[in-house]
């Protein structure tokens, strides 16, 4: 037995074979490591070039009154004017008369307008969850805007001709998700477990909670979260043509301004020799607007006017069977030289006027005025003789959305309008610069 053991120990494995095996193992490990590093590097490069994102510029503006802004520290600040908005912040109008807008711009394209969300009413609120764009133009993620805790009434605008596709996600408190991917104007109203959506752009995809099948909204619709029911509702009837100035009549002379289809525009001076105002179609912040401008340091009154309808006293639109009537407008006041609305309260930088007929054939008018520069002396009236409410002061350099509410609700049966003669909007005063993106008369 001892001899056998000694005999086996006299035949060891050659050392060269062991070293060869170790060398092959090291080479194989190095090759695998190299391949892994190349793969990870390629994946990292792909992620960096095509998937990585950078934040977009997000500001919030109080177009009237003030906004409540709650940061990640859960302390609410009351803010006026314009300020940057950080991710995680929640915004809401501070009271029933306040209104504000969240604006998203692309910092890689000189601050080009991407989208905006207008918060209307004291119950409206959103939380900014994300606002990102691809790091490079080669990116595949597109513009990404996510808003949490969406509640109340919102007006959403997505710009045309964006350099990237867009995914705008709205998450309600019940975790219903609305997805907007097309340019256009959208109105969303979230309250009491129901969501009403009106689209002047593309379809809106609704993802109910609990992984139920997605629903596509292509017309004015109402969704009930409790029953998971989506039903179309009759859209409101617009009495004005081309209310958002999407089409225009080209002037035969290039030196003359284009006029939006369906509208007639003009200018009138009290002093014929004083500078005339101008009107022209321009694009601002993704909106087609009619700009009404008068300057040159003039101190004499004038009006720049656009209107639809007939002469005062004639029947243009019969509203005798209409139960609700709303006047709506979206505008931006850039300049105003005359304080308030002048000494008669009739020279606001923007005024809306509806001329109507009563059942007995007598005429009436509704006038609404808007201004930015207050009369600090307190000598000018804050309304006009035919105005049903005081003029509204809005913030300069901000977009404001006006909604009259049901005009017909405030009339007695004898005073109630039964027909519309004309609708006009006009800039009035000395010097002004106003851009109007929408004027609509809605009947239901």
C-alpha positions as CSV (number, residue, x, y, z in Angstrom):
1,X,0.0,0.0,0.0
2,X,2.8,2.4,0.8
3,X,4.5,1.6,-2.4
4,X,1.3,2.5,-4.4
5,X,0.9,5.8,-2.7
6,X,4.5,6.7,-3.4
7,X,4.1,5.6,-6.9
8,X,1.1,7.9,-7.6
9,X,2.8,11.0,-6.1
10,X,5.7,10.5,-8.5
11,X,3.4,11.6,-11.5
12,X,2.3,15.3,-10.9
13,X,0.3,17.4,-13.4
14,X,2.8,19.4,-15.5
15,X,3.1,23.1,-14.4
16,X,2.9,24.3,-18.0
17,X,-0.6,22.9,-18.3
18,X,-1.8,24.7,-15.2
19,X,-0.4,28.1,-16.3
20,X,-2.0,27.6,-19.7
21,X,-5.4,27.0,-18.2
22,X,-5.0,30.1,-16.0
23,X,-4.0,32.2,-19.0
24,X,-7.0,31.1,-21.0
25,X,-9.3,31.9,-18.0
26,X,-7.8,35.4,-17.7
27,X,-8.1,36.0,-21.4
28,X,-11.7,34.8,-21.4
29,X,-12.5,37.0,-18.4
30,X,-10.9,40.0,-20.0
31,X,-12.8,39.4,-23.2
32,X,-16.1,39.2,-21.4
33,X,-15.2,42.3,-19.4
34,X,-14.3,44.1,-22.6
35,X,-17.6,43.1,-24.3
36,X,-19.5,44.1,-21.2
37,X,-17.8,47.5,-21.1
38,X,-18.4,48.1,-24.8
39,X,-22.1,47.1,-24.4
40,X,-22.5,49.3,-21.3
41,X,-20.7,52.1,-23.0
42,X,-22.9,51.8,-26.1
43,X,-26.0,51.6,-24.0
44,X,-24.9,54.6,-22.0
45,X,-24.1,56.6,-25.1
46,X,-27.5,55.7,-26.6
47,X,-29.2,56.7,-23.3
48,X,-27.3,60.0,-23.3
49,X,-27.9,60.9,-27.0
50,X,-31.4,59.6,-27.4
51,X,-33.2,59.2,-24.1
52,X,-31.7,61.6,-21.6
53,X,-33.7,64.8,-20.9
54,X,-33.2,68.3,-19.5
55,X,-35.8,70.5,-17.7
56,X,-37.8,73.1,-19.6
57,X,-38.5,76.6,-18.4
58,X,-41.8,76.8,-16.5
59,X,-43.2,80.1,-15.2
60,X,-46.5,81.0,-13.6
61,X,-48.3,84.3,-14.1
62,X,-51.1,85.8,-12.0
63,X,-53.1,87.4,-14.8
64,X,-55.6,88.8,-12.3
65,X,-55.5,88.9,-8.5
66,X,-53.0,86.4,-7.0
67,X,-52.0,82.8,-6.9
68,X,-51.3,80.5,-4.0
69,X,-48.1,78.5,-4.6
70,X,-47.2,75.6,-2.3
71,X,-43.7,74.3,-2.6
72,X,-42.2,71.0,-1.4
73,X,-41.9,72.4,2.1
74,X,-45.7,72.5,2.1
75,X,-45.8,76.2,2.9
76,X,-48.1,78.3,0.7
77,X,-47.0,81.7,-0.6
78,X,-49.4,84.2,-2.2
79,X,-47.8,85.5,-5.4
80,X,-48.6,88.2,-8.0
81,X,-46.9,88.9,-11.3
82,X,-44.6,86.3,-12.9
83,X,-42.2,83.8,-11.3
84,X,-40.4,80.6,-12.0
85,X,-42.1,77.4,-10.9
86,X,-40.2,74.4,-9.5
87,X,-41.1,70.8,-9.9
88,X,-43.3,69.6,-7.0
89,X,-45.0,73.0,-6.6
90,X,-48.8,73.3,-6.5
91,X,-50.6,76.4,-7.8
92,X,-54.2,77.6,-7.4
93,X,-56.0,80.9,-7.8
94,X,-56.2,82.5,-4.3
95,X,-59.8,83.6,-4.6
96,X,-62.9,83.6,-6.8
97,X,-61.7,86.5,-8.9
98,X,-58.1,85.4,-9.4
99,X,-56.8,83.7,-12.4
100,X,-53.3,82.5,-13.5
101,X,-51.4,80.6,-16.1
102,X,-48.6,78.0,-16.2
103,X,-46.4,78.6,-19.2
104,X,-43.8,76.1,-20.6
105,X,-41.0,77.2,-22.9
106,X,-38.1,75.4,-24.6
107,X,-34.8,76.8,-23.3
108,X,-32.9,75.2,-26.3
109,X,-35.0,77.1,-28.8
110,X,-34.7,80.6,-27.4
111,X,-37.6,80.2,-25.1
112,X,-40.1,79.1,-27.8
113,X,-43.6,78.6,-26.5
114,X,-44.6,75.0,-26.0
115,X,-47.8,74.9,-23.9
116,X,-49.8,76.7,-21.3
117,X,-52.4,75.8,-18.7
118,X,-54.8,78.5,-17.6
119,X,-56.4,78.0,-14.2
120,X,-59.9,79.5,-14.0
121,X,-61.8,79.6,-10.7
122,X,-60.9,79.2,-7.1
123,X,-61.3,75.4,-7.2
124,X,-58.7,75.0,-10.0
125,X,-55.3,73.6,-9.0
126,X,-52.4,71.6,-10.5
127,X,-49.1,70.3,-9.2
128,X,-46.1,70.4,-11.6
129,X,-44.7,66.8,-11.7
130,X,-42.3,67.1,-14.7
131,X,-41.5,69.4,-17.6
132,X,-38.7,67.9,-19.7
133,X,-37.4,67.8,-23.3
134,X,-34.7,65.7,-25.0
135,X,-31.2,66.7,-24.3
136,X,-30.4,66.6,-28.0
137,X,-32.6,67.1,-31.1
138,X,-31.9,63.4,-31.8
139,X,-33.8,62.5,-28.7
140,X,-36.8,60.1,-28.9
141,X,-38.7,61.1,-25.7
142,X,-40.2,64.4,-27.0
143,X,-41.6,67.1,-24.8
144,X,-43.0,65.7,-21.5
145,X,-45.3,67.7,-19.3
146,X,-46.9,66.0,-16.3
147,X,-49.4,67.6,-14.0
148,X,-50.7,65.9,-10.8
149,X,-53.8,66.6,-8.7
150,X,-55.7,68.3,-11.5
151,X,-58.9,69.9,-10.3
152,X,-61.3,72.5,-11.4
153,X,-61.5,74.3,-14.8
154,X,-58.5,74.5,-17.1
155,X,-57.9,75.9,-20.5
156,X,-54.9,74.2,-22.2
157,X,-53.1,75.4,-25.3
158,X,-50.5,73.3,-27.1
159,X,-48.4,75.2,-29.8
160,X,-48.3,74.2,-33.4
161,X,-45.1,73.3,-35.3
162,X,-43.2,72.1,-32.3
163,X,-39.7,70.7,-33.0
164,X,-40.6,67.6,-30.9
165,X,-43.8,65.5,-30.4
166,X,-45.5,66.2,-27.0
167,X,-47.0,64.1,-24.2
168,X,-49.1,66.2,-21.9
169,X,-50.4,64.1,-19.0
170,X,-53.1,65.3,-16.6
171,X,-53.6,63.1,-13.5
172,X,-56.8,63.7,-11.4
173,X,-57.0,63.1,-7.7
174,X,-58.7,59.8,-8.5
175,X,-55.7,58.9,-10.7
176,X,-57.6,59.1,-14.0
177,X,-55.1,60.2,-16.6
178,X,-55.7,62.4,-19.6
179,X,-53.1,62.4,-22.4
180,X,-52.9,65.2,-25.0
181,X,-50.5,64.8,-27.9
182,X,-51.8,67.2,-30.6
183,X,-51.6,71.0,-31.0
184,X,-54.7,73.0,-30.3
185,X,-56.9,74.4,-27.5
186,X,-58.5,72.2,-24.9
187,X,-60.9,72.8,-22.0
188,X,-61.0,70.4,-19.1
189,X,-63.3,70.6,-16.1
190,X,-62.6,68.2,-13.2
191,X,-65.1,68.2,-10.3
192,X,-67.0,65.7,-8.1
193,X,-65.6,62.6,-9.8
194,X,-66.6,63.8,-13.3
195,X,-64.4,65.1,-16.1
196,X,-65.7,67.2,-19.0
197,X,-63.4,67.5,-22.0
198,X,-63.8,69.9,-25.0
199,X,-61.2,69.7,-27.7
200,X,-60.4,72.1,-30.5
201,X,-57.3,70.1,-31.3
202,X,-56.7,66.4,-31.6
203,X,-58.2,63.5,-29.6
204,X,-57.7,63.1,-25.9
205,X,-57.0,59.7,-24.5
206,X,-58.4,58.9,-21.1
207,X,-56.9,56.1,-18.9
208,X,-59.3,55.2,-16.1
209,X,-57.8,54.0,-12.8
210,X,-57.5,50.3,-11.9
211,X,-56.0,49.5,-15.4
212,X,-59.4,49.6,-17.1
213,X,-59.3,50.0,-21.0
214,X,-58.4,53.4,-22.3
215,X,-61.1,55.7,-23.8
216,X,-60.6,58.1,-26.7
217,X,-62.3,61.5,-26.6
218,X,-62.9,63.1,-30.0
219,X,-65.8,65.5,-29.2
220,X,-67.2,67.3,-26.2
221,X,-67.7,64.5,-23.6
222,X,-68.4,63.8,-20.0
223,X,-66.7,61.0,-18.1
224,X,-68.1,59.6,-14.8
225,X,-65.4,57.9,-12.8
226,X,-67.7,55.9,-10.5
227,X,-69.5,54.2,-13.4
228,X,-66.6,54.4,-15.9
229,X,-69.1,55.9,-18.3
230,X,-68.1,58.2,-21.2
231,X,-70.8,59.9,-23.1
232,X,-70.8,62.6,-25.7
233,X,-72.7,65.8,-24.9
234,X,-73.9,68.4,-27.4
235,X,-71.2,70.9,-28.0
236,X,-72.1,74.6,-27.4
237,X,-73.2,76.6,-30.4
238,X,-70.8,79.4,-31.4
239,X,-72.6,82.4,-32.9
240,X,-69.4,84.1,-34.1
241,X,-67.5,82.9,-37.2
242,X,-63.7,82.3,-36.9
243,X,-63.7,83.2,-33.2
244,X,-60.0,82.3,-32.8
245,X,-58.7,83.9,-36.0
246,X,-57.5,80.7,-37.6
247,X,-58.3,81.9,-41.1
248,X,-57.8,85.2,-42.8
249,X,-58.6,87.2,-45.9
250,X,-55.4,88.4,-47.6
251,X,-55.4,92.1,-48.4
252,X,-55.1,92.8,-52.2
253,X,-52.4,95.3,-51.4
254,X,-49.4,94.0,-49.5
255,X,-49.2,97.3,-47.6
256,X,-52.6,96.7,-46.1
257,X,-53.3,94.4,-43.1
258,X,-54.9,90.9,-43.4
259,X,-58.3,90.6,-41.8
260,X,-59.6,87.5,-40.0
261,X,-62.3,85.8,-42.0
262,X,-65.8,86.8,-41.0
263,X,-64.7,90.0,-39.2
264,X,-64.7,93.6,-40.3
265,X,-62.1,95.9,-38.8
266,X,-61.6,99.7,-38.9
267,X,-60.1,102.6,-37.0
268,X,-61.7,105.9,-36.0
269,X,-60.0,109.1,-34.7
270,X,-61.7,111.9,-32.8
271,X,-59.0,114.2,-34.3
272,X,-58.6,113.3,-38.0
273,X,-55.0,114.5,-38.1
274,X,-53.8,112.5,-35.1
275,X,-51.9,109.2,-35.6
276,X,-54.1,106.2,-36.7
277,X,-54.1,102.9,-35.0
278,X,-53.3,99.7,-36.8
279,X,-54.6,96.2,-36.7
280,X,-52.9,93.1,-38.0
281,X,-52.7,89.3,-37.5
282,X,-49.7,88.1,-35.6
283,X,-48.7,84.9,-33.8
284,X,-47.8,85.2,-30.1
285,X,-47.2,82.4,-27.6
286,X,-48.7,79.8,-29.9
287,X,-51.9,81.8,-30.6
288,X,-53.2,83.5,-33.7
289,X,-53.9,87.0,-32.5
290,X,-55.3,90.2,-33.8
291,X,-53.0,93.0,-32.6
292,X,-54.4,96.5,-32.2
293,X,-51.7,99.1,-31.7
294,X,-51.6,102.9,-31.5
295,X,-48.6,104.9,-30.4
296,X,-46.4,107.8,-31.6
297,X,-46.9,109.6,-28.3
298,X,-50.5,110.7,-29.2
299,X,-52.7,112.2,-26.5
300,X,-56.0,112.2,-28.4
301,X,-58.7,109.6,-28.2
302,X,-59.3,106.9,-30.8
303,X,-60.7,103.4,-31.3
304,X,-59.5,100.4,-33.3
305,X,-62.5,98.1,-33.9
306,X,-63.3,94.6,-35.2
307,X,-66.9,93.3,-35.4
308,X,-69.4,90.8,-36.7
309,X,-73.1,91.4,-37.4
310,X,-75.4,94.0,-38.9
311,X,-76.3,97.5,-38.1
312,X,-77.7,98.4,-34.6
313,X,-81.4,97.7,-34.5
314,X,-81.3,94.9,-37.1
315,X,-81.7,91.2,-36.3
316,X,-78.5,89.2,-37.0
317,X,-78.8,86.3,-34.6
318,X,-82.2,85.2,-33.1
319,X,-81.7,84.1,-29.5
320,X,-85.3,84.0,-28.4
321,X,-85.2,80.3,-27.7
322,X,-81.7,80.3,-26.1
323,X,-81.5,79.7,-22.3
324,X,-77.8,80.5,-21.8
325,X,-75.5,82.9,-23.5
326,X,-71.8,83.4,-22.8
327,X,-69.3,86.0,-24.0
328,X,-65.7,84.8,-23.9
329,X,-62.4,86.3,-24.8
330,X,-58.7,85.7,-24.5
331,X,-56.3,88.6,-24.7
332,X,-52.9,90.2,-23.7
333,X,-52.6,93.9,-22.8
334,X,-49.0,95.0,-23.6
335,X,-49.4,98.8,-23.3
336,X,-51.8,101.4,-22.1
337,X,-51.1,105.1,-21.7
338,X,-54.5,106.4,-20.4
339,X,-55.1,105.6,-16.7
340,X,-58.1,103.4,-16.0
341,X,-60.6,103.7,-18.7
342,X,-60.6,107.5,-19.1
343,X,-62.7,110.2,-17.4
344,X,-66.0,108.7,-18.8
345,X,-65.0,105.1,-18.2
346,X,-65.4,104.4,-21.9
347,X,-61.7,104.2,-23.1
348,X,-60.4,100.9,-21.9
349,X,-57.5,99.4,-23.8
350,X,-59.9,96.5,-24.6
351,X,-63.7,96.6,-24.6
352,X,-66.3,94.0,-25.6
353,X,-69.7,95.1,-26.7
354,X,-72.9,93.2,-27.6
355,X,-75.8,95.2,-29.2
356,X,-79.1,93.5,-28.9
357,X,-82.9,93.9,-29.3
358,X,-85.6,93.3,-26.7
359,X,-89.0,91.6,-27.5
360,X,-90.7,95.1,-27.9
361,X,-88.1,96.1,-30.5
362,X,-86.1,98.5,-28.3
363,X,-82.3,98.4,-28.4
364,X,-79.8,97.6,-25.7
365,X,-76.1,97.0,-25.3
366,X,-73.8,95.1,-23.0
367,X,-70.3,96.5,-22.5
368,X,-67.3,95.0,-20.7
369,X,-64.0,96.8,-20.1
370,X,-60.5,95.7,-19.2
371,X,-57.4,97.7,-18.3
372,X,-54.0,97.3,-16.6
373,X,-53.0,100.8,-15.6
374,X,-55.0,102.0,-12.5
375,X,-56.2,105.5,-11.9
376,X,-54.3,106.3,-8.7
377,X,-56.2,109.6,-8.3
378,X,-59.5,107.9,-8.0
379,X,-61.2,110.5,-10.2
380,X,-62.1,108.3,-13.2
381,X,-65.1,106.0,-13.0
382,X,-64.6,102.3,-12.8
383,X,-67.5,101.5,-15.1
384,X,-69.4,103.0,-18.0
385,X,-73.0,104.0,-18.4
386,X,-74.0,100.9,-20.3
387,X,-71.8,98.4,-18.4
388,X,-73.4,95.8,-16.2
389,X,-70.4,95.3,-14.0
390,X,-67.2,97.3,-13.1
391,X,-64.3,97.2,-15.5
392,X,-61.8,94.4,-14.8
393,X,-58.2,95.2,-14.0
394,X,-55.8,92.5,-15.3
395,X,-52.0,92.3,-15.1
396,X,-49.9,93.7,-17.9
397,X,-48.0,91.3,-20.1
398,X,-50.2,88.3,-19.2
399,X,-52.9,86.3,-21.0
400,X,-56.3,86.6,-19.5
401,X,-59.4,84.5,-20.3
402,X,-62.7,86.3,-19.8
403,X,-66.0,84.4,-19.4
404,X,-69.1,86.5,-18.7
405,X,-71.2,83.7,-17.3
406,X,-74.8,83.4,-18.5
407,X,-75.6,86.9,-19.8
408,X,-79.3,86.2,-19.9
409,X,-79.6,85.3,-16.2
410,X,-79.5,88.9,-15.1
411,X,-82.5,90.1,-17.2
412,X,-86.2,90.4,-16.3
413,X,-88.5,88.9,-18.9
414,X,-89.3,92.4,-20.3
415,X,-85.7,93.4,-20.6
416,X,-84.3,90.0,-21.9
417,X,-82.5,90.1,-25.3
418,X,-84.3,88.2,-28.0
419,X,-81.9,89.0,-30.9
420,X,-78.3,90.1,-31.4
421,X,-77.5,92.9,-33.8
422,X,-73.7,92.8,-33.7
423,X,-70.7,91.9,-31.5
424,X,-67.6,94.0,-31.5
425,X,-64.3,94.2,-29.6
426,X,-62.1,97.3,-29.7
427,X,-59.1,99.1,-28.2
428,X,-59.9,102.6,-27.0
429,X,-57.9,105.4,-25.5
430,X,-54.7,107.3,-26.5
431,X,-51.9,104.8,-26.9
432,X,-52.4,101.0,-26.6
433,X,-51.1,97.7,-27.7
434,X,-53.5,94.8,-27.3
435,X,-53.4,91.3,-28.7
436,X,-56.7,89.3,-28.9
437,X,-56.6,85.6,-29.6
438,X,-60.2,84.7,-29.2
439,X,-63.7,86.3,-29.0
440,X,-66.7,84.0,-28.9
441,X,-70.4,84.2,-28.2
442,X,-71.6,80.8,-27.0
443,X,-75.3,79.8,-26.9
444,X,-76.8,76.7,-25.3
